[in-house]
Structure formats: structure tokens, C-alpha cells
Amino acid sequence: VEIIEGLKAVLPCTTMGNPKPSVSWIKGETVVK
């Protein structure tokens, strides 16, 4: 995925599990917020 820095990107992700899983998006070694 490529976007212009400063613009909003929506990255949908559906997960299921018990306990509820957590999802993080990572670029290189940095968590994307």
C-alpha cells in the first residue's frame, strides 16, 4: 500500500479468537498509528 504522507489510510482487518486478538500495523520496526 502506498499513500501520501499526512493523508489518512484505512486498512480494514477482521479478526476472531478467544481471547480477542490485538492487531498492530508495523512499518519497518515502527508501529503505525
PyMOL commands that set and color helices and strands:
alter all, ss='L'
color gray80, all
select strands_A, chain A and resi 25-27+30-32
alter strands_A, ss='S'
color yellow, strands_A
deselect
rebuild
show_as cartoon
